[in-house]
Amino acid sequence: MVVDPARTQLLVVRRADNGAWTPVTGILDPGEEPARAAAREVTEETGIVCTPLRLADVRTLPMVTYTNGDQAQYLDLCFLCEADPAQEPYPADGENTAARWAPLTNLPPLNPRFREQLQIVLSDDPAARFRW
């Protein structure tokens, strides 16, 4: 999740596939370091350059079944990233239809996982959260 240094804004995108507002998400390239992937995905999707500060949350996501019958289950690594809010985000690739800084006091609807991860990120607890 990308926030401004004052922790008053969250970088969000509107997904092209389902119209949902989310933080920037993405998938590691083979052999890619996770923090580097987080920064790359943010730039690829929004044009924003960010700095990953820490790993905040680790969880396994539910099984996904694709229309062709393939199944996958993803490991979700949530990083706290910081960026200068003077950078103007835009939908830099075809994955999103909008990108913007949203005030934490007026966020678009986020699913429960992202709301929980935002609270973890904002807690500034230096330890990553793990599920047992």
Steps between C-alpha positions, in 0.01 A plus 500: 500500500630840404443790737632852515768581764240669724286181488191698393450359147492160333581434135204314344411371155170403339538156344401464135372142544244558777491874577613452861723756669810335649854580603749408227543122479714278283695181452873434532696432184712182514807562718386851598552627853161570665565861607636582154186344349279718722673817381495383136127422509421843647695675223359276225140552611502865613820671384586565867851434631484364855734366765415172675560547874402167656308179460175549693285191443534146361201280420381228263206606283206270422522261206414659164344297219537654155245461218719236333494290818855582611535560872752711687558616853708809567720611786418863583790718616383846607772765514485845653626729226538876504480752216488874454133598450611780265542222242180483297384138452338383178391161362833417337401162359181324395439344841329808645263772384592755769771573755498762775608598846207447739484672839486242779195688629316447170610169347306327223346166601777244562447129561553368855851365428624837380334686790670262745837535327467879501454491879807280532704737282385805695579338836872547424568173681848404373419127501318336210170328583473127433197268517520160679 
